[in-house]
Amino acid sequence: KQEVTQIPAALSVPEGENLVLNCSFTDSAIYNLQWFRQDPGKGLTSLLLIQSSQREQTSGRLNASLDKSSGRSTLYIAASQPGDSATYLCAVRLRSNDYKLSFGAGTTVTVRA
Amino acid sequence: ETGVTQTPRHLVMGMTNKKSLKCEQHLGHNAMYWYKQSAKKPLELMFVYSLEERVENNSVPSRFSPECPNSSHLFLHLHTLQPEDSALYLCASSQGTGVGYEQYFGPGTRLTVT
């Protein structure tokens, strides 16, 4: 069974600092990995999706890397802003499963103005 | 906003009540999902429907009863719930259930059982 862990569970940084969020998974035979953002009491918004053949994906201030061999992904958010405050979730899709996503519990980020 | 809507957004119910959650997707997708998100825990997949047929029931108690009358609508009927069922219930949809299809999530229904 795929286990997905996100550390730390919570993070507070001053505005302008770079954010580094970690996601680790136990089964390296993944199809893809996805990072989501969730605002309080809201649904999930997809940020970045990395296929198993890729090493990283970038979108604006966001960059996600993937190292399958070590079972890790890192989400970098450059020059954080108060609007980046949210919970960030990573989810892994296995090759052997079709629709099933294994989610981490998330990292809750607070960016202080 | 995404193309997946959920109503109501908030629901408070007693343990003896019967209520229903509704999800509607406007994306032309063929698969729909119910997830449960409890505080500080990973999302748990509850049910999956593909072309209106249930393809997954992830050991969910019978007090939760899903219904998918067509590919655009998904319901979760609730009865005699327990306080530990309080959570955010998320609906999602995808074009298909194959590994290459991305899931799109609704805003969720915050359920409180008193």
Interface residues (C-beta under 8 A of the other chain):
Chain A: V4 A9 Y31 Q34 F36 G41 K42 G43 L44 T45 S46 L49 L89 A91 R93 R95 N97 D98 Y99 K100 L101 S102 F103 G104 A105 G106
Chain B: T2 V4 Q6 A31 Y33 K40 K41 P42 L43 L45 V48 E56 L88 L90 S94 T97 G98 V99 G100 Y101 E102 Q103 Y104 F105 G106 P107 G108 R110
